[in-house]
Amino acid sequence: MEARIGELLAAGAATEQRLLKQERKAEKRLRDALAALAADESRLRRAQERLEQSRENVAAAEAALRGSQELRAAGPNPNQD
């Protein structure tokens, strides 16, 4: 009977160790995934900033083009010597 109890205790301890090992692996995977997420979010923010800067540059270039086209459409300035 005592041998059976010892076997059950040993089996329970082995199971507990296996579960703890699995938990540690899962925690490491979570830490790695969180680190990757943080890095990806950082890259995404930088890309969004570049995108917004590009949009602003395009808007400024379009405004300059429209201004030039309006001046050309108005023709030469009759008051100009």
PDB file of N, CA, C and O in Angstrom, chain B, residues numbered from 101:
ATOM      1  N   MET B 101       0.821  -1.193   0.000  1.00  0.00           N
ATOM      2  CA  MET B 101       0.000   0.000   0.000  1.00  0.00           C
ATOM      3  C   MET B 101       0.865   1.257   0.000  1.00  0.00           C
ATOM      4  O   MET B 101       0.604   2.207  -0.738  1.00  0.00           O
ATOM      5  N   GLU B 102       1.917   1.244   0.856  1.00  0.00           N
ATOM      6  CA  GLU B 102       2.794   2.411   0.920  1.00  0.00           C
ATOM      7  C   GLU B 102       3.540   2.603  -0.394  1.00  0.00           C
ATOM      8  O   GLU B 102       3.796   3.737  -0.798  1.00  0.00           O
ATOM      9  N   ALA B 103       3.884   1.529  -1.051  1.00  0.00           N
ATOM     10  CA  ALA B 103       4.563   1.613  -2.346  1.00  0.00           C
ATOM     11  C   ALA B 103       3.649   2.274  -3.367  1.00  0.00           C
ATOM     12  O   ALA B 103       4.088   3.095  -4.172  1.00  0.00           O
ATOM     13  N   ARG B 104       2.378   1.907  -3.324  1.00  0.00           N
ATOM     14  CA  ARG B 104       1.395   2.491  -4.262  1.00  0.00           C
ATOM     15  C   ARG B 104       1.244   3.986  -3.998  1.00  0.00           C
ATOM     16  O   ARG B 104       1.147   4.770  -4.942  1.00  0.00           O
ATOM     17  N   ILE B 105       1.223   4.384  -2.745  1.00  0.00           N
ATOM     18  CA  ILE B 105       1.122   5.800  -2.392  1.00  0.00           C
ATOM     19  C   ILE B 105       2.365   6.533  -2.903  1.00  0.00           C
ATOM     20  O   ILE B 105       2.264   7.629  -3.455  1.00  0.00           O
ATOM     21  N   GLY B 106       3.528   5.923  -2.715  1.00  0.00           N
ATOM     22  CA  GLY B 106       4.769   6.513  -3.213  1.00  0.00           C
ATOM     23  C   GLY B 106       4.751   6.668  -4.728  1.00  0.00           C
ATOM     24  O   GLY B 106       5.199   7.681  -5.265  1.00  0.00           O
ATOM     25  N   GLU B 107       4.230   5.655  -5.409  1.00  0.00           N
ATOM     26  CA  GLU B 107       4.125   5.721  -6.877  1.00  0.00           C
ATOM     27  C   GLU B 107       3.189   6.843  -7.300  1.00  0.00           C
ATOM     28  O   GLU B 107       3.478   7.588  -8.236  1.00  0.00           O
ATOM     29  N   LEU B 108       2.065   6.954  -6.603  1.00  0.00           N
ATOM     30  CA  LEU B 108       1.101   8.016  -6.929  1.00  0.00           C
ATOM     31  C   LEU B 108       1.702   9.393  -6.670  1.00  0.00           C
ATOM     32  O   LEU B 108       1.522  10.317  -7.462  1.00  0.00           O
ATOM     33  N   LEU B 109       2.417   9.521  -5.554  1.00  0.00           N
ATOM     34  CA  LEU B 109       3.061  10.801  -5.251  1.00  0.00           C
ATOM     35  C   LEU B 109       4.117  11.137  -6.305  1.00  0.00           C
ATOM     36  O   LEU B 109       4.210  12.280  -6.751  1.00  0.00           O
ATOM     37  N   ALA B 110       4.899  10.154  -6.695  1.00  0.00           N
ATOM     38  CA  ALA B 110       5.931  10.366  -7.711  1.00  0.00           C
ATOM     39  C   ALA B 110       5.290  10.744  -9.047  1.00  0.00           C
ATOM     40  O   ALA B 110       5.764  11.644  -9.741  1.00  0.00           O
ATOM     41  N   ALA B 111       4.227  10.059  -9.393  1.00  0.00           N
ATOM     42  CA  ALA B 111       3.534  10.373 -10.650  1.00  0.00           C
ATOM     43  C   ALA B 111       2.947  11.773 -10.587  1.00  0.00           C
ATOM     44  O   ALA B 111       3.021  12.520 -11.562  1.00  0.00           O
ATOM     45  N   GLY B 112       2.369  12.133  -9.459  1.00  0.00           N
ATOM     46  CA  GLY B 112       1.812  13.477  -9.295  1.00  0.00           C
ATOM     47  C   GLY B 112       2.903  14.540  -9.390  1.00  0.00           C
ATOM     48  O   GLY B 112       2.702  15.586 -10.007  1.00  0.00           O
ATOM     49  N   ALA B 113       4.056  14.273  -8.782  1.00  0.00           N
ATOM     50  CA  ALA B 113       5.170  15.220  -8.842  1.00  0.00           C
ATOM     51  C   ALA B 113       5.687  15.358 -10.267  1.00  0.00           C
ATOM     52  O   ALA B 113       5.997  16.461 -10.719  1.00  0.00           O
ATOM     53  N   ALA B 114       5.777  14.240 -10.968  1.00  0.00           N
ATOM     54  CA  ALA B 114       6.252  14.281 -12.357  1.00  0.00           C
ATOM     55  C   ALA B 114       5.277  15.073 -13.226  1.00  0.00           C
ATOM     56  O   ALA B 114       5.685  15.860 -14.080  1.00  0.00           O
ATOM     57  N   THR B 115       3.990  14.854 -12.996  1.00  0.00           N
ATOM     58  CA  THR B 115       2.974  15.597 -13.751  1.00  0.00           C
ATOM     59  C   THR B 115       3.075  17.089 -13.450  1.00  0.00           C
ATOM     60  O   THR B 115       3.000  17.921 -14.354  1.00  0.00           O
ATOM     61  N   GLU B 116       3.244  17.414 -12.182  1.00  0.00           N
ATOM     62  CA  GLU B 116       3.373  18.824 -11.781  1.00  0.00           C
ATOM     63  C   GLU B 116       4.600  19.446 -12.447  1.00  0.00           C
ATOM     64  O   GLU B 116       4.529  20.575 -12.932  1.00  0.00           O
ATOM     65  N   GLN B 117       5.712  18.731 -12.476  1.00  0.00           N
ATOM     66  CA  GLN B 117       6.920  19.254 -13.118  1.00  0.00           C
ATOM     67  C   GLN B 117       6.697  19.477 -14.607  1.00  0.00           C
ATOM     68  O   GLN B 117       7.128  20.487 -15.164  1.00  0.00           O
ATOM     69  N   ARG B 118       6.022  18.528 -15.247  1.00  0.00           N
ATOM     70  CA  ARG B 118       5.734  18.658 -16.677  1.00  0.00           C
ATOM     71  C   ARG B 118       4.847  19.870 -16.931  1.00  0.00           C
ATOM     72  O   ARG B 118       5.070  20.624 -17.879  1.00  0.00           O
ATOM     73  N   LEU B 119       3.844  20.053 -16.081  1.00  0.00           N
ATOM     74  CA  LEU B 119       2.942  21.197 -16.240  1.00  0.00           C
ATOM     75  C   LEU B 119       3.671  22.518 -16.002  1.00  0.00           C
ATOM     76  O   LEU B 119       3.430  23.500 -16.704  1.00  0.00           O
ATOM     77  N   LEU B 120       4.553  22.540 -15.022  1.00  0.00           N
ATOM     78  CA  LEU B 120       5.339  23.752 -14.767  1.00  0.00           C
ATOM     79  C   LEU B 120       6.243  24.084 -15.949  1.00  0.00           C
ATOM     80  O   LEU B 120       6.395  25.248 -16.319  1.00  0.00           O
ATOM     81  N   LYS B 121       6.842  23.047 -16.538  1.00  0.00           N
ATOM     82  CA  LYS B 121       7.703  23.251 -17.700  1.00  0.00           C
ATOM     83  C   LYS B 121       6.883  23.815 -18.869  1.00  0.00           C
ATOM     84  O   LYS B 121       7.318  24.742 -19.552  1.00  0.00           O
ATOM     85  N   GLN B 122       5.697  23.243 -19.087  1.00  0.00           N
ATOM     86  CA  GLN B 122       4.823  23.748 -20.151  1.00  0.00           C
ATOM     87  C   GLN B 122       4.431  25.196 -19.883  1.00  0.00           C
ATOM     88  O   GLN B 122       4.381  26.012 -20.803  1.00  0.00           O
ATOM     89  N   GLU B 123       4.156  25.511 -18.625  1.00  0.00           N
ATOM     90  CA  GLU B 123       3.768  26.871 -18.266  1.00  0.00           C
ATOM     91  C   GLU B 123       4.923  27.844 -18.519  1.00  0.00           C
ATOM     92  O   GLU B 123       4.706  28.941 -19.032  1.00  0.00           O
ATOM     93  N   ARG B 124       6.133  27.452 -18.167  1.00  0.00           N
ATOM     94  CA  ARG B 124       7.300  28.308 -18.415  1.00  0.00           C
ATOM     95  C   ARG B 124       7.492  28.539 -19.915  1.00  0.00           C
ATOM     96  O   ARG B 124       7.806  29.651 -20.339  1.00  0.00           O
ATOM     97  N   LYS B 125       7.304  27.492 -20.714  1.00  0.00           N
ATOM     98  CA  LYS B 125       7.417  27.637 -22.164  1.00  0.00           C
ATOM     99  C   LYS B 125       6.340  28.592 -22.698  1.00  0.00           C
ATOM    100  O   LYS B 125       6.607  29.436 -23.553  1.00  0.00           O
ATOM    101  N   ALA B 126       5.131  28.439 -22.179  1.00  0.00           N
ATOM    102  CA  ALA B 126       4.032  29.307 -22.612  1.00  0.00           C
ATOM    103  C   ALA B 126       4.310  30.755 -22.213  1.00  0.00           C
ATOM    104  O   ALA B 126       4.032  31.672 -22.984  1.00  0.00           O
ATOM    105  N   GLU B 127       4.852  30.964 -21.026  1.00  0.00           N
ATOM    106  CA  GLU B 127       5.194  32.318 -20.583  1.00  0.00           C
ATOM    107  C   GLU B 127       6.265  32.922 -21.481  1.00  0.00           C
ATOM    108  O   GLU B 127       6.201  34.106 -21.815  1.00  0.00           O
ATOM    109  N   LYS B 128       7.252  32.113 -21.875  1.00  0.00           N
ATOM    110  CA  LYS B 128       8.305  32.606 -22.764  1.00  0.00           C
ATOM    111  C   LYS B 128       7.723  32.961 -24.125  1.00  0.00           C
ATOM    112  O   LYS B 128       8.069  33.994 -24.698  1.00  0.00           O
ATOM    113  N   ARG B 129       6.836  32.104 -24.649  1.00  0.00           N
ATOM    114  CA  ARG B 129       6.195  32.413 -25.937  1.00  0.00           C
ATOM    115  C   ARG B 129       5.411  33.711 -25.849  1.00  0.00           C
ATOM    116  O   ARG B 129       5.421  34.513 -26.783  1.00  0.00           O
ATOM    117  N   LEU B 130       4.729  33.920 -24.722  1.00  0.00           N
ATOM    118  CA  LEU B 130       3.974  35.159 -24.538  1.00  0.00           C
ATOM    119  C   LEU B 130       4.915  36.356 -24.497  1.00  0.00           C
ATOM    120  O   LEU B 130       4.652  37.370 -25.143  1.00  0.00           O
ATOM    121  N   ARG B 131       6.014  36.252 -23.741  1.00  0.00           N
ATOM    122  CA  ARG B 131       6.979  37.359 -23.675  1.00  0.00           C
ATOM    123  C   ARG B 131       7.530  37.665 -25.060  1.00  0.00           C
ATOM    124  O   ARG B 131       7.635  38.829 -25.447  1.00  0.00           O
ATOM    125  N   ASP B 132       7.883  36.623 -25.808  1.00  0.00           N
ATOM    126  CA  ASP B 132       8.411  36.809 -27.161  1.00  0.00           C
ATOM    127  C   ASP B 132       7.376  37.462 -28.074  1.00  0.00           C
ATOM    128  O   ASP B 132       7.698  38.356 -28.857  1.00  0.00           O
ATOM    129  N   ALA B 133       6.136  37.004 -27.963  1.00  0.00           N
ATOM    130  CA  ALA B 133       5.071  37.564 -28.796  1.00  0.00           C
ATOM    131  C   ALA B 133       4.815  39.024 -28.435  1.00  0.00           C
ATOM    132  O   ALA B 133       4.595  39.850 -29.321  1.00  0.00           O
ATOM    133  N   LEU B 134       4.841  39.348 -27.154  1.00  0.00           N
ATOM    134  CA  LEU B 134       4.643  40.739 -26.728  1.00  0.00           C
ATOM    135  C   LEU B 134       5.782  41.631 -27.210  1.00  0.00           C
ATOM    136  O   LEU B 134       5.555  42.769 -27.621  1.00  0.00           O
ATOM    137  N   ALA B 135       6.999  41.114 -27.159  1.00  0.00           N
ATOM    138  CA  ALA B 135       8.142  41.885 -27.653  1.00  0.00           C
ATOM    139  C   ALA B 135       8.028  42.118 -29.155  1.00  0.00           C
ATOM    140  O   ALA B 135       8.297  43.219 -29.635  1.00  0.00           O
ATOM    141  N   ALA B 136       7.633  41.093 -29.896  1.00  0.00           N
ATOM    142  CA  ALA B 136       7.452  41.234 -31.343  1.00  0.00           C
ATOM    143  C   ALA B 136       6.338  42.231 -31.641  1.00  0.00           C
ATOM    144  O   ALA B 136       6.458  43.046 -32.556  1.00  0.00           O
ATOM    145  N   LEU B 137       5.260  42.166 -30.872  1.00  0.00           N
ATOM    146  CA  LEU B 137       4.150  43.105 -31.054  1.00  0.00           C
ATOM    147  C   LEU B 137       4.613  44.537 -30.823  1.00  0.00           C
ATOM    148  O   LEU B 137       4.292  45.428 -31.609  1.00  0.00           O
ATOM    149  N   ALA B 138       5.363  44.763 -29.756  1.00  0.00           N
ATOM    150  CA  ALA B 138       5.853  46.111 -29.452  1.00  0.00           C
ATOM    151  C   ALA B 138       6.747  46.624 -30.577  1.00  0.00           C
ATOM    152  O   ALA B 138       6.647  47.785 -30.974  1.00  0.00           O
ATOM    153  N   ALA B 139       7.620  45.758 -31.091  1.00  0.00           N
ATOM    154  CA  ALA B 139       8.506  46.163 -32.188  1.00  0.00           C
ATOM    155  C   ALA B 139       7.695  46.471 -33.443  1.00  0.00           C
ATOM    156  O   ALA B 139       7.957  47.457 -34.131  1.00  0.00           O
ATOM    157  N   ASP B 140       6.711  45.624 -33.737  1.00  0.00           N
ATOM    158  CA  ASP B 140       5.869  45.843 -34.918  1.00  0.00           C
ATOM    159  C   ASP B 140       5.059  47.129 -34.788  1.00  0.00           C
ATOM    160  O   ASP B 140       4.918  47.879 -35.753  1.00  0.00           O
ATOM    161  N   GLU B 141       4.530  47.380 -33.596  1.00  0.00           N
ATOM    162  CA  GLU B 141       3.767  48.612 -33.382  1.00  0.00           C
ATOM    163  C   GLU B 141       4.657  49.836 -33.555  1.00  0.00           C
ATOM    164  O   GLU B 141       4.223  50.846 -34.108  1.00  0.00           O
ATOM    165  N   SER B 142       5.885  49.751 -33.091  1.00  0.00           N
ATOM    166  CA  SER B 142       6.826  50.852 -33.240  1.00  0.00           C
ATOM    167  C   SER B 142       7.121  51.109 -34.718  1.00  0.00           C
ATOM    168  O   SER B 142       7.111  52.254 -35.170  1.00  0.00           O
ATOM    169  N   ARG B 143       7.385  50.029 -35.470  1.00  0.00           N
ATOM    170  CA  ARG B 143       7.620  50.182 -36.909  1.00  0.00           C
ATOM    171  C   ARG B 143       6.386  50.736 -37.608  1.00  0.00           C
ATOM    172  O   ARG B 143       6.501  51.552 -38.522  1.00  0.00           O
ATOM    173  N   LEU B 144       5.219  50.300 -37.186  1.00  0.00           N
ATOM    174  CA  LEU B 144       3.979  50.785 -37.780  1.00  0.00           C
ATOM    175  C   LEU B 144       3.802  52.275 -37.533  1.00  0.00           C
ATOM    176  O   LEU B 144       3.412  53.016 -38.436  1.00  0.00           O
ATOM    177  N   ARG B 145       4.091  52.723 -36.293  1.00  0.00           N
ATOM    178  CA  ARG B 145       3.981  54.157 -35.990  1.00  0.00           C
ATOM    179  C   ARG B 145       4.925  54.975 -36.868  1.00  0.00           C
ATOM    180  O   ARG B 145       4.552  56.029 -37.383  1.00  0.00           O
ATOM    181  N   ARG B 146       6.152  54.478 -37.032  1.00  0.00           N
ATOM    182  CA  ARG B 146       7.110  55.207 -37.874  1.00  0.00           C
ATOM    183  C   ARG B 146       6.632  55.240 -39.326  1.00  0.00           C
ATOM    184  O   ARG B 146       6.751  56.264 -39.999  1.00  0.00           O
ATOM    185  N   ALA B 147       6.099  54.131 -39.797  1.00  0.00           N
ATOM    186  CA  ALA B 147       5.586  54.076 -41.176  1.00  0.00           C
ATOM    187  C   ALA B 147       4.391  55.022 -41.339  1.00  0.00           C
ATOM    188  O   ALA B 147       4.262  55.688 -42.366  1.00  0.00           O
ATOM    189  N   GLN B 148       3.530  55.078 -40.338  1.00  0.00           N
ATOM    190  CA  GLN B 148       2.370  55.978 -40.414  1.00  0.00           C
ATOM    191  C   GLN B 148       2.829  57.436 -40.420  1.00  0.00           C
ATOM    192  O   GLN B 148       2.240  58.275 -41.101  1.00  0.00           O
ATOM    193  N   GLU B 149       3.879  57.731 -39.659  1.00  0.00           N
ATOM    194  CA  GLU B 149       4.420  59.096 -39.659  1.00  0.00           C
ATOM    195  C   GLU B 149       4.989  59.445 -41.031  1.00  0.00           C
ATOM    196  O   GLU B 149       4.774  60.549 -41.533  1.00  0.00           O
ATOM    197  N   ARG B 150       5.722  58.497 -41.642  1.00  0.00           N
ATOM    198  CA  ARG B 150       6.255  58.737 -42.983  1.00  0.00           C
ATOM    199  C   ARG B 150       5.124  58.912 -43.986  1.00  0.00           C
ATOM    200  O   ARG B 150       5.198  59.767 -44.869  1.00  0.00           O
ATOM    201  N   LEU B 151       4.074  58.100 -43.851  1.00  0.00           N
ATOM    202  CA  LEU B 151       2.923  58.201 -44.746  1.00  0.00           C
ATOM    203  C   LEU B 151       2.264  59.569 -44.612  1.00  0.00           C
ATOM    204  O   LEU B 151       1.923  60.199 -45.613  1.00  0.00           O
ATOM    205  N   GLU B 152       2.087  60.020 -43.392  1.00  0.00           N
ATOM    206  CA  GLU B 152       1.460  61.333 -43.184  1.00  0.00           C
ATOM    207  C   GLU B 152       2.334  62.443 -43.763  1.00  0.00           C
ATOM    208  O   GLU B 152       1.820  63.390 -44.358  1.00  0.00           O
ATOM    209  N   GLN B 153       3.658  62.333 -43.592  1.00  0.00           N
ATOM    210  CA  GLN B 153       4.564  63.329 -44.164  1.00  0.00           C
ATOM    211  C   GLN B 153       4.468  63.315 -45.686  1.00  0.00           C
ATOM    212  O   GLN B 153       4.478  64.371 -46.320  1.00  0.00           O
ATOM    213  N   SER B 154       4.375  62.129 -46.272  1.00  0.00           N
ATOM    214  CA  SER B 154       4.232  62.025 -47.730  1.00  0.00           C
ATOM    215  C   SER B 154       2.924  62.664 -48.190  1.00  0.00           C
ATOM    216  O   SER B 154       2.894  63.363 -49.203  1.00  0.00           O
ATOM    217  N   ARG B 155       1.859  62.428 -47.459  1.00  0.00           N
ATOM    218  CA  ARG B 155       0.571  63.044 -47.816  1.00  0.00           C
ATOM    219  C   ARG B 155       0.665  64.562 -47.767  1.00  0.00           C
ATOM    220  O   ARG B 155       0.145  65.253 -48.642  1.00  0.00           O
ATOM    221  N   GLU B 156       1.332  65.075 -46.737  1.00  0.00           N
ATOM    222  CA  GLU B 156       1.503  66.525 -46.623  1.00  0.00           C
ATOM    223  C   GLU B 156       2.340  67.061 -47.779  1.00  0.00           C
ATOM    224  O   GLU B 156       2.044  68.125 -48.324  1.00  0.00           O
ATOM    225  N   ASN B 157       3.386  66.324 -48.153  1.00  0.00           N
ATOM    226  CA  ASN B 157       4.225  66.740 -49.279  1.00  0.00           C
ATOM    227  C   ASN B 157       3.439  66.753 -50.581  1.00  0.00           C
ATOM    228  O   ASN B 157       3.587  67.665 -51.394  1.00  0.00           O
ATOM    229  N   VAL B 158       2.597  65.731 -50.779  1.00  0.00           N
ATOM    230  CA  VAL B 158       1.766  65.673 -51.988  1.00  0.00           C
ATOM    231  C   VAL B 158       0.773  66.833 -51.993  1.00  0.00           C
ATOM    232  O   VAL B 158       0.576  67.470 -53.028  1.00  0.00           O
ATOM    233  N   ALA B 159       0.152  67.113 -50.860  1.00  0.00           N
ATOM    234  CA  ALA B 159      -0.809  68.225 -50.785  1.00  0.00           C
ATOM    235  C   ALA B 159      -0.125  69.546 -51.096  1.00  0.00           C
ATOM    236  O   ALA B 159      -0.683  70.382 -51.806  1.00  0.00           O
ATOM    237  N   ALA B 160       1.078  69.742 -50.571  1.00  0.00           N
ATOM    238  CA  ALA B 160       1.810  70.984 -50.841  1.00  0.00           C
ATOM    239  C   ALA B 160       2.181  71.079 -52.318  1.00  0.00           C
ATOM    240  O   ALA B 160       2.078  72.152 -52.912  1.00  0.00           O
ATOM    241  N   ALA B 161       2.607  69.974 -52.915  1.00  0.00           N
ATOM    242  CA  ALA B 161       2.972  69.968 -54.336  1.00  0.00           C
ATOM    243  C   ALA B 161       1.744  70.230 -55.203  1.00  0.00           C
ATOM    244  O   ALA B 161       1.828  70.956 -56.194  1.00  0.00           O
ATOM    245  N   GLU B 162       0.605  69.645 -54.836  1.00  0.00           N
ATOM    246  CA  GLU B 162      -0.631  69.894 -55.584  1.00  0.00           C
ATOM    247  C   GLU B 162      -1.038  71.357 -55.492  1.00  0.00           C
ATOM    248  O   GLU B 162      -1.457  71.949 -56.487  1.00  0.00           O
ATOM    249  N   ALA B 163      -0.920  71.944 -54.306  1.00  0.00           N
ATOM    250  CA  ALA B 163      -1.264  73.357 -54.122  1.00  0.00           C
ATOM    251  C   ALA B 163      -0.343  74.240 -54.960  1.00  0.00           C
ATOM    252  O   ALA B 163      -0.799  75.204 -55.575  1.00  0.00           O
ATOM    253  N   ALA B 164       0.937  73.920 -54.987  1.00  0.00           N
ATOM    254  CA  ALA B 164       1.881  74.699 -55.790  1.00  0.00           C
ATOM    255  C   ALA B 164       1.547  74.571 -57.271  1.00  0.00           C
ATOM    256  O   ALA B 164       1.605  75.555 -58.009  1.00  0.00           O
ATOM    257  N   LEU B 165       1.195  73.351 -57.714  1.00  0.00           N
ATOM    258  CA  LEU B 165       0.817  73.143 -59.113  1.00  0.00           C
ATOM    259  C   LEU B 165      -0.432  73.940 -59.461  1.00  0.00           C
ATOM    260  O   LEU B 165      -0.483  74.605 -60.496  1.00  0.00           O
ATOM    261  N   ARG B 166      -1.437  73.871 -58.596  1.00  0.00           N
ATOM    262  CA  ARG B 166      -2.664  74.635 -58.851  1.00  0.00           C
ATOM    263  C   ARG B 166      -2.368  76.135 -58.932  1.00  0.00           C
ATOM    264  O   ARG B 166      -2.910  76.839 -59.784  1.00  0.00           O
ATOM    265  N   GLY B 167      -1.511  76.607 -58.044  1.00  0.00           N
ATOM    266  CA  GLY B 167      -1.151  78.035 -58.078  1.00  0.00           C
ATOM    267  C   GLY B 167      -0.467  78.399 -59.382  1.00  0.00           C
ATOM    268  O   GLY B 167      -0.768  79.435 -59.975  1.00  0.00           O
ATOM    269  N   SER B 168       0.446  77.559 -59.830  1.00  0.00           N
ATOM    270  CA  SER B 168       1.134  77.814 -61.102  1.00  0.00           C
ATOM    271  C   SER B 168       0.155  77.763 -62.260  1.00  0.00           C
ATOM    272  O   SER B 168       0.219  78.592 -63.168  1.00  0.00           O
ATOM    273  N   GLN B 169      -0.750  76.795 -62.234  1.00  0.00           N
ATOM    274  CA  GLN B 169      -1.737  76.683 -63.314  1.00  0.00           C
ATOM    275  C   GLN B 169      -2.666  77.887 -63.335  1.00  0.00           C
ATOM    276  O   GLN B 169      -3.035  78.365 -64.408  1.00  0.00           O
ATOM    277  N   GLU B 170      -3.043  78.377 -62.174  1.00  0.00           N
ATOM    278  CA  GLU B 170      -3.909  79.562 -62.109  1.00  0.00           C
ATOM    279  C   GLU B 170      -3.194  80.785 -62.667  1.00  0.00           C
ATOM    280  O   GLU B 170      -3.790  81.582 -63.391  1.00  0.00           O
ATOM    281  N   LEU B 171      -1.920  80.932 -62.331  1.00  0.00           N
ATOM    282  CA  LEU B 171      -1.151  82.065 -62.862  1.00  0.00           C
ATOM    283  C   LEU B 171      -1.032  81.975 -64.374  1.00  0.00           C
ATOM    284  O   LEU B 171      -1.181  82.976 -65.075  1.00  0.00           O
ATOM    285  N   ARG B 172      -0.762  80.773 -64.880  1.00  0.00           N
ATOM    286  CA  ARG B 172      -0.640  80.592 -66.318  1.00  0.00           C
ATOM    287  C   ARG B 172      -1.981  80.850 -66.993  1.00  0.00           C
ATOM    288  O   ARG B 172      -2.036  81.466 -68.057  1.00  0.00           O
ATOM    289  N   ALA B 173      -3.070  80.377 -66.369  1.00  0.00           N
ATOM    290  CA  ALA B 173      -4.403  80.568 -66.958  1.00  0.00           C
ATOM    291  C   ALA B 173      -4.794  82.028 -66.985  1.00  0.00           C
ATOM    292  O   ALA B 173      -5.542  82.452 -67.865  1.00  0.00           O
ATOM    293  N   ALA B 174      -4.303  82.799 -66.039  1.00  0.00           N
ATOM    294  CA  ALA B 174      -4.627  84.225 -66.006  1.00  0.00           C
ATOM    295  C   ALA B 174      -3.885  84.971 -67.103  1.00  0.00           C
ATOM    296  O   ALA B 174      -4.272  86.081 -67.469  1.00  0.00           O
ATOM    297  N   GLY B 175      -2.838  84.382 -67.625  1.00  0.00           N
ATOM    298  CA  GLY B 175      -2.082  85.017 -68.699  1.00  0.00           C
ATOM    299  C   GLY B 175      -1.076  86.001 -68.147  1.00  0.00           C
ATOM    300  O   GLY B 175      -0.949  86.167 -66.934  1.00  0.00           O
ATOM    301  N   PRO B 176      -0.356  86.658 -69.059  1.00  0.00           N
ATOM    302  CA  PRO B 176       0.666  87.614 -68.622  1.00  0.00           C
ATOM    303  C   PRO B 176       0.014  88.795 -67.900  1.00  0.00           C
ATOM    304  O   PRO B 176      -1.128  89.165 -68.174  1.00  0.00           O
ATOM    305  N   ASN B 177       0.749  89.352 -67.002  1.00  0.00           N
ATOM    306  CA  ASN B 177       0.281  90.500 -66.232  1.00  0.00           C
ATOM    307  C   ASN B 177       0.393  91.737 -67.124  1.00  0.00           C
ATOM    308  O   ASN B 177       1.496  92.095 -67.537  1.00  0.00           O
ATOM    309  N   PRO B 178      -0.734  92.400 -67.430  1.00  0.00           N
ATOM    310  CA  PRO B 178      -0.675  93.556 -68.343  1.00  0.00           C
ATOM    311  C   PRO B 178       0.099  94.736 -67.730  1.00  0.00           C
ATOM    312  O   PRO B 178       0.554  95.610 -68.468  1.00  0.00           O
ATOM    313  N   ASN B 179       0.252  94.777 -66.450  1.00  0.00           N
ATOM    314  CA  ASN B 179       0.977  95.874 -65.805  1.00  0.00           C
ATOM    315  C   ASN B 179       2.471  95.621 -65.768  1.00  0.00           C
ATOM    316  O   ASN B 179       3.240  96.478 -65.334  1.00  0.00           O
ATOM    317  N   GLN B 180       2.876  94.464 -66.214  1.00  0.00           N
ATOM    318  CA  GLN B 180       4.285  94.096 -66.177  1.00  0.00           C
ATOM    319  C   GLN B 180       5.004  94.735 -67.356  1.00  0.00           C
ATOM    320  O   GLN B 180       4.489  94.704 -68.474  1.00  0.00           O
ATOM    321  N   ASP B 181       6.156  95.302 -67.142  1.00  0.00           N
ATOM    322  CA  ASP B 181       6.924  95.933 -68.220  1.00  0.00           C
ATOM    323  C   ASP B 181       7.691  94.932 -69.012  1.00  0.00           C
ATOM    324  O   ASP B 181       8.391  95.296 -69.957  1.00  0.00           O
TER     325      ASP B 181
END
